[in-house]
Amino acid sequence: MVDELLSAIGPDLVEFERRLEESVAADGPLADAMEHIVRAGGKRFRPALVLLAAALGTPDRDQAFNLAMGIEFIHTATLVHDDLIDNASTRRGITTIHETVGVNPAIIIGDYYFAKGANLMASIGEPSIDLAISNTVMTICLGELLQLTSRRDYDQTLEEYHNKIARKTAALVETCCYCGAVVANLDARRTEALRRYGFYIGMAFQIADDVLDYTSTAEELGKPVGADLRQGTVTLPLMLALQEPLVAPALRALFAHEPMTDADHEEVVRLVCGSSAIEQADAQARDFAVRARAQLAAFDESPSRDTLERVCDYVVERRT
């Protein structure tokens, strides 16, 4: 589905992969550890958004690729650190870097690729891009801290949840689209429309991801179902289920267990999936996707705009 969706920039994504692998291979002793997570792929959602946004204007080809690679390195660095914080043993079905090389090397590798991503983006020579990515990395760190300090907080508000995912996920997606617009030499009106598009798509993507943590399978996710729940991360489906009088008492009784067992976590997943919370959360994701689509009215019809419209459907209908 992803390959079909991104057919408008298919050749560019092939070239992106070639450049990405070549760049990692040049990193000497860090290359072996990083190559296995880079080769594992993932959806390349963020660099694809960079290239789609850039294709709406007249970008310098090398600048667009450096931007896409820089953002992918920064995103991957956040995953290396996330996995370490969460003590996760797998991601996308493969062993995490800290499990492969150890904790201390994993921290260094994450730091290195943060810096490498920033270096690639600085090579473009556009101060607004440098400012955007530095602000975004700070925002992501604040989001991660919020997530850490709100673990097992079963009474957080919807506003707190939205603020958290805006920082943790939407900020980087927003920056992908904004910076893509900058290298495309778009005017201020269309640049702002793409920035808003990225923010709304990022919000929709994260809410849909939180739903999948309850409704998908371990094989589809590449990690255990309810992984966020097991780490104490409270997401929208659980928050909404806790507002249902018929479900909330049973959920709170399970949360009172210390520590919660695998069977407890499985029962929480069952209760949440049996409530209306999944449908309500899905509706919120779709609402953000509708808001994203509306921003594309600023652009004439083109293959890239058509793909960005279809991304609005993809983020809320995907299974992984």
Buried (B, 14 or more C-beta within 10 A) or exposed (E): EBEEBBEBBEEBBEBBBEBBBEBBEEBEEBBEBBBEBBEEEBBBBBBBBBBBBBBBBEBBEEBBBBBBBBBBBBBBBBBBBBBBEBEBEBBBEBBBBBBBBEEEBBBEBBEBBBEBBBEBBBEBEBEEBBEBBEEBBEBBBBBBEBBEEBEEEBEBEEEBBBBBBBBBBBBBBBBBBBBBBBBBEBEEEBBBBBBBBBBBBBBBBBBBBBBBBBBBEEEBBBBBBBBBBBBBBBBBBBBBBBEBEEBBEBBEEBBEEEEBEEEBBEBBBEBBBEBBBBEBBBEBBBBBBEBBBBBBEBBEEEEBBEBBBBBBEBBBEBEB
